[in-house]
Amino acid sequence: MTAADPVLALADVEVVYHQVVLVLRGVSLAVPRGSVVALLGPNGAGKTTTLRAITGLLDLHDGTRTKGQVQLEGVEVGGLSPERIVGRGVAQVMEGRRVLGDLTVEENLRAGGWSLGRADLAAALDEALTRFPILAERRRQPAGYLSGGEQQMLAIARALMSRPRLLLLDEPSLGLAPKIVHQVAALVREINASGVSVLLVEQNASVALDLADHAYLMENGRIVLEGPAADLKEDPDVQEFYLGAGVAEGSYRSVKRYRRRKRWLS
């Protein structure tokens, strides 16, 4: 394994729900080590299912990977339990934050470090409270009393407790005020600069393309376009259909009209 090899690689992955509904239709993508990669698309495109295929959580939703490979640092992880995948250096912040509202901030963080030994857990907790001063101030408060932005910070801090090499973020800007979205974006940059690779699933294409090194656009369970994030942000078709130029900000429209162009994947 060299530094240039991807920390995560999906090859031709298909996923079926309830044994009949084909949701992912041959998805291939890669997250190079040390990079931020964005996976964009409208609701129902298959973004969250892609994350479930990575983390081993398909079974909980009656989903099955019927084809393809998911490799972490060159090793196939199909069939591994979610806890073993966490042990291989993967952590996820799920859509909607999913903090444990009846537990305190500190108890939420300790739950995120369940796989660590006592000394490592103490060190990780100290790192989290240092990185997130607002959580340190509220460490004894129930997580359910935090604001939406504070809960998102807690969800990210909890994921980092396991000291992952790959962080999966599912819609981290969802439901947050613009000021808080910018704070979350700055935090993602900081986390990536510390050496953690990031796969960012987002509907807010503008924020995601600002953060990412590379991006994939997904529709109807397929990757329909990929490229350097800076190039995609300047592409007139992406601007119109994903960045809201001429339509409501943040909305998505079909890109099927453009599939005949050579850069669209068949």
C-alpha positions as CSV (number, residue, x, y, z in Angstrom):
1,M,0.0,0.0,0.0
2,T,1.5,3.3,-1.1
3,A,0.5,6.9,-0.2
4,A,-1.0,7.2,-3.6
5,D,-3.4,4.3,-3.1
6,P,-7.0,5.0,-2.1
7,V,-8.0,4.5,1.5
8,L,-11.4,3.6,0.1
9,A,-12.4,2.1,-3.3
10,L,-15.8,0.9,-4.5
11,A,-15.9,-1.1,-7.8
12,D,-19.2,-1.8,-9.7
13,V,-21.3,-2.0,-6.5
14,E,-24.9,-3.0,-6.7
15,V,-27.3,-2.9,-3.8
16,V,-30.8,-4.4,-3.6
17,Y,-33.4,-3.6,-0.9
18,H,-36.1,-6.1,0.2
19,Q,-34.7,-8.5,-2.4
20,V,-36.4,-6.6,-5.3
21,V,-35.5,-2.9,-5.3
22,L,-32.3,-2.2,-7.1
23,V,-30.9,1.0,-5.6
24,L,-27.2,1.1,-6.5
25,R,-26.5,0.3,-10.1
26,G,-22.8,-0.3,-10.5
27,V,-21.3,2.4,-8.4
28,S,-17.5,2.9,-8.6
29,L,-15.6,5.6,-6.7
30,A,-12.4,6.2,-4.8
31,V,-11.2,8.3,-1.9
32,P,-7.4,8.9,-2.2
33,R,-5.5,9.0,1.1
34,G,-5.6,12.5,2.6
35,S,-8.3,13.9,0.4
36,V,-11.8,15.2,0.7
37,V,-14.2,13.6,-1.8
38,A,-17.8,14.7,-2.3
39,L,-20.7,12.6,-3.3
40,L,-23.5,14.8,-4.6
41,G,-27.0,14.2,-5.8
42,P,-30.7,14.7,-5.0
43,N,-32.8,12.8,-2.5
44,G,-33.2,9.2,-3.5
45,A,-30.1,9.1,-5.7
46,G,-28.4,6.4,-3.5
47,K,-25.9,8.4,-1.5
48,T,-26.8,7.1,1.9
49,T,-27.1,3.6,0.6
50,T,-23.5,4.0,-0.7
51,L,-22.4,4.8,2.8
52,R,-24.3,1.8,4.2
53,A,-22.5,-0.4,1.7
54,I,-19.2,0.9,3.1
55,T,-20.0,0.6,6.8
56,G,-21.8,-2.7,6.8
57,L,-25.2,-1.3,7.8
58,L,-27.2,-2.6,4.9
59,D,-28.6,-5.5,6.9
60,L,-30.4,-3.2,9.2
61,H,-32.4,-1.8,6.3
62,D,-33.0,-5.2,4.6
63,G,-30.4,-4.3,2.0
64,T,-27.9,-6.6,0.3
65,R,-24.8,-5.9,-1.8
66,T,-25.3,-8.2,-4.7
67,K,-22.3,-7.3,-6.9
68,G,-19.0,-5.4,-6.7
69,Q,-16.3,-4.8,-4.2
70,V,-15.7,-2.4,-1.3
71,Q,-12.1,-2.2,-0.3
72,L,-10.5,-0.3,2.6
73,E,-6.8,0.2,2.1
74,G,-6.8,-2.5,-0.5
75,V,-8.7,-5.1,1.6
76,E,-12.2,-6.3,0.8
77,V,-14.5,-5.7,3.7
78,G,-17.6,-7.4,2.4
79,G,-19.2,-9.5,5.1
80,L,-17.5,-7.7,8.0
81,S,-19.6,-6.5,10.9
82,P,-20.0,-2.7,11.4
83,E,-17.8,-2.9,14.6
84,R,-15.0,-4.6,12.7
85,I,-15.2,-1.9,10.0
86,V,-14.9,0.7,12.7
87,G,-11.9,-1.2,13.9
88,R,-10.3,-0.8,10.5
89,G,-10.4,3.0,10.9
90,V,-13.8,4.1,9.6
91,A,-16.2,6.4,11.4
92,Q,-19.5,7.9,10.2
93,V,-21.6,10.9,11.1
94,M,-25.1,10.0,10.1
95,E,-27.7,12.3,8.6
96,G,-29.7,14.1,11.3
97,R,-26.8,14.0,13.9
98,R,-28.3,11.1,15.9
99,V,-26.9,12.2,19.3
100,L,-28.0,10.3,22.4
101,G,-30.2,13.1,23.8
102,D,-30.7,11.6,27.3
103,L,-27.0,11.2,27.8
104,T,-24.6,14.0,28.6
105,V,-22.1,15.4,26.1
106,E,-19.3,13.6,27.8
107,E,-21.2,10.3,27.8
108,N,-21.9,10.7,24.1
109,L,-18.2,11.2,23.5
110,R,-17.3,8.2,25.6
111,A,-19.7,6.1,23.6
112,G,-17.9,7.1,20.4
113,G,-14.6,5.8,21.9
114,W,-16.0,2.4,22.9
115,S,-13.3,0.5,21.0
116,L,-10.4,2.3,22.8
117,G,-8.6,1.2,25.9
118,R,-8.8,3.2,29.1
119,A,-5.7,5.3,28.5
120,D,-6.5,6.0,24.8
121,L,-10.1,6.8,25.7
122,A,-9.0,9.4,28.2
123,A,-6.6,10.9,25.7
124,A,-9.2,11.0,23.0
125,L,-11.7,12.6,25.3
126,D,-9.2,15.3,26.2
127,E,-8.5,15.9,22.5
128,A,-12.2,16.2,21.7
129,L,-12.9,18.7,24.5
130,T,-9.8,20.8,23.5
131,R,-10.8,20.8,19.8
132,F,-14.5,21.7,20.6
133,P,-14.4,24.2,23.5
134,I,-18.2,24.6,23.3
135,L,-18.6,20.9,24.1
136,A,-16.1,21.3,27.0
137,E,-18.4,24.0,28.5
138,R,-21.4,21.7,28.2
139,R,-19.8,18.4,28.9
140,R,-22.2,17.7,31.8
141,Q,-25.4,18.8,30.0
142,P,-27.8,16.4,28.3
143,A,-27.0,16.3,24.6
144,G,-30.7,16.8,23.8
145,Y,-30.5,20.4,25.1
146,L,-27.8,21.5,22.7
147,S,-28.6,23.6,19.7
148,G,-28.6,22.0,16.2
149,G,-25.2,23.3,15.5
150,E,-23.8,22.1,18.8
151,Q,-25.3,18.7,18.2
152,Q,-23.6,18.5,14.8
153,M,-20.3,19.4,16.5
154,L,-20.9,16.7,19.1
155,A,-21.8,14.1,16.4
156,I,-18.5,14.9,14.6
157,A,-16.5,14.9,17.8
158,R,-18.1,11.6,18.8
159,A,-17.1,10.0,15.4
160,L,-13.5,11.3,15.9
161,M,-13.2,9.5,19.3
162,S,-12.4,6.3,17.5
163,R,-9.4,8.0,15.8
164,P,-10.5,7.1,12.3
165,R,-8.4,7.3,9.1
166,L,-11.6,7.7,7.0
167,L,-14.5,9.9,8.1
168,L,-17.9,9.5,6.4
169,L,-20.1,12.6,6.7
170,D,-23.8,12.3,5.7
171,E,-25.4,15.7,5.0
172,P,-23.5,17.6,7.8
173,S,-25.0,20.9,6.7
174,L,-28.6,19.7,6.8
175,G,-30.9,22.0,8.8
176,L,-28.2,24.4,9.9
177,A,-28.0,28.2,9.6
178,P,-25.6,29.5,7.1
179,K,-23.2,30.7,9.8
180,I,-23.0,27.3,11.3
181,V,-22.6,25.6,7.9
182,H,-19.4,27.7,7.4
183,Q,-18.2,26.6,10.9
184,V,-18.8,23.0,10.0
185,A,-17.0,23.5,6.7
186,A,-14.0,25.0,8.5
187,L,-14.0,22.0,10.9
188,V,-14.0,19.5,8.0
189,R,-10.9,21.3,6.5
190,E,-9.2,21.1,9.9
191,I,-10.0,17.4,10.3
192,N,-8.7,16.7,6.8
193,A,-5.5,18.7,7.5
194,S,-4.9,16.5,10.5
195,G,-4.6,13.5,8.2
196,V,-8.1,12.1,8.1
197,S,-9.5,11.3,4.6
198,V,-13.2,12.4,4.2
199,L,-16.1,11.2,2.1
200,L,-18.7,13.9,2.2
201,V,-22.2,13.2,1.2
202,E,-24.1,16.5,0.6
203,Q,-27.1,18.1,-1.1
204,N,-25.5,21.5,-0.7
205,A,-23.3,21.2,-3.8
206,S,-21.8,24.7,-3.4
207,V,-20.4,24.0,0.1
208,A,-19.3,20.5,-0.9
209,L,-17.4,21.5,-4.1
210,D,-15.6,24.3,-2.1
211,L,-14.4,21.6,0.4
212,A,-13.7,18.7,-1.9
213,D,-10.6,17.8,-4.0
214,H,-12.7,15.5,-6.2
215,A,-16.4,15.0,-6.6
216,Y,-18.9,12.5,-8.0
217,L,-22.4,13.3,-9.1
218,M,-25.0,10.6,-8.6
219,E,-28.5,10.1,-10.1
220,N,-30.8,7.1,-9.8
221,G,-28.2,4.9,-8.3
222,R,-25.5,5.7,-10.8
223,I,-22.5,7.9,-11.0
224,V,-23.2,10.2,-13.9
225,L,-20.3,12.6,-13.7
226,E,-17.0,12.9,-11.8
227,G,-13.9,15.1,-11.8
228,P,-11.8,17.6,-9.8
229,A,-14.2,19.6,-7.6
230,A,-12.8,22.9,-8.9
231,D,-13.5,22.0,-12.5
232,L,-17.0,20.8,-11.7
233,K,-17.8,24.0,-9.9
234,E,-16.9,26.0,-13.0
235,D,-18.8,23.7,-15.4
236,P,-21.8,25.6,-16.8
237,D,-24.0,22.5,-16.8
238,V,-23.2,21.8,-13.1
239,Q,-23.8,25.4,-12.3
240,E,-27.2,25.3,-13.8
241,F,-28.4,21.9,-12.6
242,Y,-26.5,21.6,-9.2
243,L,-25.5,25.0,-8.1
244,G,-28.8,26.8,-8.6
245,A,-27.8,29.2,-11.5
246,G,-31.1,30.2,-12.9
247,V,-33.1,28.0,-10.5
248,A,-33.7,28.0,-6.8
249,E,-30.5,27.9,-4.7
250,G,-29.6,24.4,-3.6
251,S,-32.1,22.6,-5.9
252,Y,-31.3,19.8,-8.3
253,R,-32.7,19.2,-11.8
254,S,-32.2,16.3,-14.1
255,V,-28.9,16.1,-16.0
256,K,-30.2,13.4,-18.4
257,R,-30.2,15.9,-21.3
258,Y,-26.4,16.0,-21.1
259,R,-25.6,12.3,-21.1
260,R,-24.8,12.3,-24.8
261,R,-21.8,14.4,-24.1
262,K,-18.5,12.4,-24.0
263,R,-17.7,13.2,-20.4
264,W,-20.9,11.6,-19.1
265,L,-20.4,8.0,-18.0
266,S,-22.5,5.4,-19.8
